[in-house]
């Protein structure tokens, strides 16, 4: 499984997208938890993976999503985290 394969879905996830319908890449959905969401994928071949986590951050302009996505080597990358 290569998280880069889901690059567009990860970008949309951090823009606030709530629903996915992309069966050409397998099943893609958002799992909602108390205080955060995870982007979960089940590729056409392979297992099930949570490849990104987002946390709502209230700003004067509304909600901004901050969090992390995991690259294929297992390293986390911050999104909208101010370098943390």
Helices and strands as residue ranges (DSSP letters): G 3-6, H 7-14, G 23-25, E 27-33, E 36-42, E 48-59, E 62-70, E 76-79
